[in-house]
């Protein structure tokens, strides 16, 4: 089983890059299942139904979210669609779902893949429940109902992400980080077989500061005065990872970072 995770899509140009490359990568790399983080896809903050449908048409199997889940009011018209999930550790009762179980045909058999979305609590400015205990509770509910479990941990602090990887080692197949938009070079297979990487990067403008206009971003640091962020323009790149799962024991066999 080969699973492709695509990093935070930033803006409409990032969406176009994803539409261009996901089908090609899927074909060239024999990908069986695709997960895309779309929380920055609409203007850098949130997602619209139009963009959500574009990502599905680009062969994404599920779209995960993050701290900008509610960035566009349009989200409330489709948040209950089974192929979009928001962080599971938002307050109980919030609309939408924090995980989903999806079927995938693999070598003539039907496999069930669970995808969980969680948000970190360190330096995120989002009131949320404990992601660690929330992960344990979800896994206890679903582990007998699926063949593979994948976690998109949308978090700021590298230590929090690394801790989550070790916390769930052997309990899930993959833990990967999103949110910081910079791909890390620490992909590793943990002791009990879980594949881990701190951040898979972003899909968005190359000449930018995490997808935003360079000068507007620098002005915020230089003056410490409020300056409205705006999306960068120009050529984009796609970042992500391919996780190859051992069919026999569920351990990750190989992790490959992807840049296009």
RODO-2510 file (C-alpha; in nm, 4 decimals, decimal comma):
residues 260
     n   res          X          Y          Z
     1     x     0,0000     0,0000     0,0000
     2     x     0,1359     0,3409    -0,1029
     3     x    -0,0145     0,6519     0,0544
     4     x     0,0513     1,0080    -0,0655
     5     x     0,0097     1,2983     0,1798
     6     x     0,0194     1,6465     0,0233
     7     x     0,1205     1,9420     0,2404
     8     x    -0,0898     2,2508     0,3159
     9     x    -0,2263     2,3912    -0,0080
    10     x    -0,1892     2,7712    -0,0007
    11     x    -0,4176     2,9809    -0,2191
    12     x    -0,5754     2,9219    -0,5544
    13     x    -0,2373     2,8964    -0,7314
    14     x    -0,1481     2,6179    -0,4897
    15     x    -0,4756     2,4482    -0,5779
    16     x    -0,3832     2,4616    -0,9468
    17     x    -0,0437     2,3083    -0,8677
    18     x    -0,2118     2,0280    -0,6769
    19     x    -0,4554     1,9674    -0,9634
    20     x    -0,1634     1,9510    -1,2051
    21     x     0,0596     1,7146    -1,0075
    22     x    -0,1506     1,4861    -0,7883
    23     x    -0,2861     1,2757    -1,0781
    24     x     0,0640     1,2529    -1,2280
    25     x     0,2273     1,1493    -0,9006
    26     x    -0,0510     0,9009    -0,8375
    27     x     0,0116     0,7375    -1,1745
    28     x     0,3916     0,7525    -1,1743
    29     x     0,4330     0,6323    -0,8139
    30     x     0,1490     0,3766    -0,8081
    31     x    -0,0295     0,5607    -0,5293
    32     x    -0,3277     0,3849    -0,3730
    33     x    -0,4640     0,6616    -0,1480
    34     x    -0,4262     1,0415    -0,1368
    35     x    -0,4648     1,2795     0,1600
    36     x    -0,4518     1,6575     0,1071
    37     x    -0,4445     1,9341     0,3681
    38     x    -0,6729     2,2140     0,2427
    39     x    -0,7071     2,4565     0,5328
    40     x    -0,5205     2,7365     0,3513
    41     x    -0,6565     2,6662     0,0044
    42     x    -0,8984     2,9610    -0,0295
    43     x    -0,6995     3,2834    -0,0236
    44     x    -0,4620     3,1408     0,2364
    45     x    -0,7303     3,0964     0,5016
    46     x    -1,0013     2,8320     0,4879
    47     x    -1,1590     2,6415     0,2018
    48     x    -1,4645     2,6829    -0,0195
    49     x    -1,6934     2,4172    -0,1616
    50     x    -1,5677     2,4972    -0,5122
    51     x    -1,2066     2,4322    -0,4129
    52     x    -1,3038     2,1218    -0,2139
    53     x    -1,4676     1,9767    -0,5255
    54     x    -1,1618     2,0672    -0,7329
    55     x    -0,9370     1,8735    -0,4946
    56     x    -1,1662     1,5717    -0,5123
    57     x    -1,1610     1,5897    -0,8919
    58     x    -0,7783     1,5975    -0,8685
    59     x    -0,8045     1,2501    -0,7098
    60     x    -0,7726     1,3444    -0,3431
    61     x    -0,9467     1,0791    -0,1336
    62     x    -0,9813     1,2969     0,1769
    63     x    -0,9141     1,6614     0,2668
    64     x    -0,7871     1,7453     0,6159
    65     x    -0,8057     2,0854     0,7847
    66     x    -0,6508     2,2795     1,0744
    67     x    -0,6598     2,6110     1,2586
    68     x    -0,8215     2,7887     0,9615
    69     x    -1,1049     2,5365     0,9281
    70     x    -1,3663     2,8078     0,9809
    71     x    -1,1874     3,0719     0,7702
    72     x    -1,4611     3,0792     0,5058
    73     x    -1,8298     3,0792     0,5983
    74     x    -1,8915     2,8511     0,3004
    75     x    -1,7448     2,5644     0,5048
    76     x    -2,0690     2,5196     0,6967
    77     x    -2,2508     2,4145     0,3778
    78     x    -2,0295     2,1083     0,3230
    79     x    -1,8396     2,0387     0,6466
    80     x    -2,0444     1,7207     0,6977
    81     x    -1,9278     1,5736     0,3656
    82     x    -1,7570     1,2425     0,4519
    83     x    -1,4416     1,3295     0,2570
    84     x    -1,3474     1,6371     0,4564
    85     x    -1,2366     1,6158     0,8202
    86     x    -1,1512     1,8880     1,0707
    87     x    -0,9421     1,8527     1,3888
    88     x    -1,1049     1,5914     1,6104
    89     x    -1,0054     1,7744     1,9273
    90     x    -1,2205     2,0789     1,8635
    91     x    -1,4868     2,1137     2,1326
    92     x    -1,7420     1,8330     2,1398
    93     x    -2,0561     1,9162     1,9478
    94     x    -1,8817     2,1216     1,6790
    95     x    -2,0085     2,0408     1,3300
    96     x    -1,8086     1,8083     1,1071
    97     x    -1,6069     1,4991     1,1881
    98     x    -1,2533     1,4566     1,3158
    99     x    -1,1799     1,1309     1,1399
   100     x    -1,3115     0,9121     0,8636
   101     x    -1,2753     0,5538     0,7480
   102     x    -1,2399     0,5113     0,3737
   103     x    -1,2325     0,2076     0,1490
   104     x    -0,9596     0,1510    -0,1060
   105     x    -0,9222    -0,1354    -0,3504
   106     x    -0,5738    -0,2821    -0,3226
   107     x    -0,4541    -0,5952    -0,5022
   108     x    -0,8093    -0,7044    -0,5611
   109     x    -0,9119    -0,6615    -0,1988
   110     x    -1,0969    -0,3859    -0,0168
   111     x    -0,8849    -0,2111     0,2442
   112     x    -1,0159     0,0299     0,5077
   113     x    -0,8027     0,3368     0,5797
   114     x    -0,8770     0,5575     0,8802
   115     x    -0,7572     0,9179     0,8611
   116     x    -0,7518     1,1264     1,1797
   117     x    -0,7010     1,5047     1,1942
   118     x    -0,5786     1,6652     1,5183
   119     x    -0,4605     2,0142     1,6091
   120     x    -0,1776     2,0981     1,8484
   121     x    -0,2131     2,3155     2,1564
   122     x     0,1348     2,4730     2,1819
   123     x     0,1446     2,8279     2,0345
   124     x    -0,1631     2,7666     1,8186
   125     x    -0,4039     3,0219     1,9694
   126     x    -0,6873     2,7749     1,9309
   127     x    -0,8837     2,6421     2,2257
   128     x    -0,8901     2,2665     2,1831
   129     x    -0,9047     1,9429     2,3775
   130     x    -0,5940     1,7368     2,4564
   131     x    -0,4803     1,5881     2,1215
   132     x    -0,2970     1,2998     2,2887
   133     x    -0,5886     1,1636     2,4885
   134     x    -0,8228     1,2393     2,1994
   135     x    -0,6044     1,0286     1,9690
   136     x    -0,6121     0,7382     2,2157
   137     x    -0,9904     0,7561     2,2458
   138     x    -1,0425     0,7544     1,8687
   139     x    -0,7990     0,4689     1,8114
   140     x    -0,9770     0,2596     2,0746
   141     x    -1,3031     0,3126     1,8853
   142     x    -1,1772     0,2372     1,5349
   143     x    -0,8820    -0,0022     1,5536
   144     x    -1,1000    -0,3071     1,4895
   145     x    -1,2786    -0,1349     1,2012
   146     x    -0,9851    -0,0502     0,9755
   147     x    -0,6657    -0,1898     0,8264
   148     x    -0,4537     0,1267     0,8449
   149     x    -0,4603     0,4433     1,0564
   150     x    -0,3060     0,7725     0,9388
   151     x    -0,2775     1,0916     1,1466
   152     x    -0,2379     1,4464     1,0138
   153     x    -0,1194     1,6388     1,3221
   154     x    -0,1641     2,0102     1,2487
   155     x     0,0677     2,1704     1,5025
   156     x     0,3265     2,4462     1,5517
   157     x     0,5740     2,2998     1,7993
   158     x     0,8176     2,0410     1,6684
   159     x     0,8463     1,8847     2,0149
   160     x     0,4703     1,8354     2,0336
   161     x     0,4691     1,6654     1,6942
   162     x     0,7647     1,4406     1,7777
   163     x     0,6036     1,3491     2,1090
   164     x     0,2855     1,2491     1,9250
   165     x     0,4857     1,0248     1,6928
   166     x     0,6405     0,8352     1,9819
   167     x     0,3135     0,8366     2,1775
   168     x     0,1369     0,6545     1,8929
   169     x     0,4276     0,4397     1,7727
   170     x     0,2879     0,0986     1,6950
   171     x    -0,0706     0,2204     1,7414
   172     x    -0,1027     0,3877     1,4006
   173     x     0,0758     0,3405     1,0708
   174     x     0,1684     0,7029     1,0004
   175     x     0,1988     1,0300     1,1936
   176     x     0,2875     1,3335     0,9852
   177     x     0,2887     1,7024     1,0680
   178     x     0,1332     1,9949     0,8841
   179     x     0,0891     2,3686     0,9558
   180     x     0,4429     2,5093     0,9566
   181     x     0,4683     2,4864     0,5742
   182     x     0,8390     2,3984     0,5735
   183     x     0,9299     2,0374     0,4846
   184     x     1,1550     1,8729     0,7414
   185     x     1,4295     1,6208     0,6711
   186     x     1,3554     1,3973     0,9700
   187     x     1,1420     1,1286     0,8098
   188     x     1,1933     0,8123     1,0087
   189     x     1,0452     0,4751     1,0877
   190     x     0,9985     0,4589     1,4631
   191     x     1,0883     0,1582     1,6778
   192     x     0,7489    -0,0115     1,6543
   193     x     0,7030     0,0569     1,2832
   194     x     0,5132     0,3856     1,2644
   195     x     0,6236     0,6209     0,9870
   196     x     0,6905     0,9743     1,1098
   197     x     0,7892     1,3178     0,9752
   198     x     0,7591     1,6515     1,1574
   199     x     0,6247     1,8484     0,8599
   200     x     0,5511     1,7552     0,4998
   201     x     0,5711     2,1158     0,3775
   202     x     0,3292     2,3228     0,1700
   203     x     0,1941     2,3393    -0,1818
   204     x     0,2102     2,7050    -0,2744
   205     x     0,4225     2,9995    -0,3974
   206     x     0,7977     2,9388    -0,4087
   207     x     0,9027     3,3031    -0,3633
   208     x     0,7172     3,3603    -0,0385
   209     x     0,7317     3,3381     0,3379
   210     x     0,5269     3,0249     0,4098
   211     x     0,3018     3,1191     0,1168
   212     x     0,2586     3,4858     0,2033
   213     x     0,3972     3,7965     0,0292
   214     x     0,7599     3,8464     0,1313
   215     x     0,7607     4,2226     0,1919
   216     x     0,4350     4,2231     0,3878
   217     x     0,5697     3,9455     0,6079
   218     x     0,9062     4,1138     0,6644
   219     x     0,7343     4,4410     0,7585
   220     x     0,5566     4,2637     1,0448
   221     x     0,8903     4,1436     1,1841
   222     x     1,0760     4,4682     1,1169
   223     x     0,8239     4,7097     1,2702
   224     x     0,6182     4,4808     1,5001
   225     x     0,3173     4,6751     1,3703
   226     x     0,0048     4,5063     1,2336
   227     x     0,0371     4,4391     0,8627
   228     x    -0,2239     4,2471     0,6721
   229     x    -0,0908     3,9265     0,5245
   230     x    -0,1470     3,8757     0,1552
   231     x    -0,0813     3,5788    -0,0648
   232     x     0,2386     3,5645    -0,2638
   233     x     0,2174     3,5203    -0,6384
   234     x     0,4322     3,3452    -0,8955
   235     x     0,5389     2,9870    -0,9537
   236     x     0,4339     2,7249    -0,7020
   237     x     0,5744     2,3966    -0,5780
   238     x     0,4102     2,0877    -0,4355
   239     x     0,5458     1,9241    -0,1213
   240     x     0,4392     1,5982     0,0332
   241     x     0,5394     1,2465     0,1318
   242     x     0,4803     0,8945     0,0117
   243     x     0,4439     0,6328     0,2847
   244     x     0,4882     0,2709     0,1773
   245     x     0,3191     0,0225     0,4106
   246     x     0,4327    -0,3379     0,4485
   247     x     0,1305    -0,5479     0,3513
   248     x     0,2136    -0,8252     0,5974
   249     x     0,2655    -0,6431     0,9255
   250     x     0,1541    -0,2828     0,8709
   251     x     0,4984    -0,1387     0,9450
   252     x     0,6144     0,1434     0,7240
   253     x     0,8722     0,0148     0,4796
   254     x     0,9783     0,3445     0,3226
   255     x     0,9126     0,7201     0,3399
   256     x     0,9851     0,9389     0,0380
   257     x     0,9654     1,3176     0,0408
   258     x     0,8131     1,4642    -0,2765
   259     x     0,8778     1,8087    -0,4291
   260     x     0,7359     1,9110    -0,7652
***
